[in-house]
């Protein structure tokens, strides 16, 4: 193949092993790797999406109660 066996050995020795973010950690596996990288100061994206969807639904329902002029005025205000 034209590849030096020493180069293959070096490549195999220097290649890092892939690690799963769901790899159990600790003696009993009570944590996973992702727990280490999780930022407790950031809101969960799923919760934000649910809140946004809920808010959009409520606004749509409220707009159904308004006449055209009230809708237009509200849109200009916001």
C-alpha positions, 0 to 999 in steps of 0.5 A: 500500500505504500504506507510505512508500518511505523506511521500506522503504529504512531497514528494508532497510538496518538489517536484519542478515544471518543468519549460519549457525553452519556458515559457514566461517571463516579463509582456507582455511575450516579452522574454522566459526563454531560452533568459536568458540562451543564451550566446551572445558570442557563435556562433550559431551552425546552422550557423557553420554547414551551413558554414562547409557544404558550405566549403566542397562543395566548396572544392569538386568542386575545387578538380574536376578541379585538376588532380590526381597529383595535388589532391595528392599534395594538400592533402599532403600540408593540 
